Amino acid sequence: MEERNPGMDLDLEWVSKVRVNTQAVLKRAQQVQGRKVAKKQWQAAWLLKAVTCIDLTTLSGDDTPSNVHRLCMKALQPIRHDLLKSMDMHDKGITTAAVCVYPSRVADAVRSLKAANSSIPVASVATGFPAGQTPLKTRLEEVRLAVEDGATEIDIVINRTLALTGQWAGLYDEIRQFRKACGDAHMKTILAVGELGTFTNVYKASLVSMMAGSDFIKTSTGKESVNATYPVAIVMVRAIRDYYLKTGHKVGFKPAGGIRTAQEALVWLVLMKEELGDQWLTPHMFRLGASSLLGDIERQIYHYVTGRYPAHYELPMA
Ligand SMILES: O=C[C@H](O)COP(=O)(O)O
């Protein structure tokens, strides 16, 4: 991970002055989406890069120790060995960036990865994920328990009520407390952008989260009706850029929710490269939060290596 963002005193003047130009954001997002991602021969390498940035996620009511174990094994070997061998990448130790689970499943994931001698981090969602509508005391306790069980990354959700009512100092204070409860664990702050109403709120919530010491800002829980979209990402990465220019601290970015295709993964990489540069194109600074993306990436790599799709998957990437 990049050096921890220490945060700063809440700069309410900066936060209150922000106005986002919606038209400019939409135009820029359209440009990024329309980019030819990379020449065909480079696409497989880009897809492998995307794999190394995935927080491989299961966040279901029916999660059990066994499906969490399978998730961990997939995280350890996300792409079939024979496919990697054909690309001369079999000895590169390609894994996903982390696994991401509910707090009650952290111990299962830690056990599975430890048994496999792996140091892949376990991320836990916390603070009343996904809605965040539980008392502060229990949200804080949830963070502490997940860390105690071995999570080294905590994905907190912000209190949308505070953001929607413009209580930025209150939001800052809560996130500060989560930061403290995380201890040495890295903190990713989920804005749940689909519930923030305006781009201006998204920008303000991004700034406040970074000022309060977040190591990453993350778009969504995957449970809102609108999750990771490119326009919202433009707003968030520009907030990251502005925060960096002001403080010298690089905060990471994690789009999450509804990211399912290899093509989308490539667009996210392009967006990061064009908006923040190569320094943000590493698992330390960029994560894709996804439960169902890996399958499509593997199919596209299969196509790259064999020239055809597996029998159960006929649709080519656009
Ligand atoms: O934090 C990650 C998201 O919950 C994953 O969302 P997804 O299941 O739509 O990929």
The ligand as an ORCA input file, in Angstrom:
! r2SCAN-3c Opt
* xyz 0 1
  O     -17.642     -4.020     -2.797
  C     -17.903     -4.685     -3.769
  C     -19.239     -4.803     -4.327
  O     -20.160     -5.182     -3.367
  C     -19.274     -5.775     -5.449
  O     -20.410     -5.557     -6.188
  P     -20.850     -6.609     -7.322
  O     -21.353     -7.801     -6.560
  O     -21.948     -5.899     -8.072
  O     -19.672     -6.926     -8.154
*
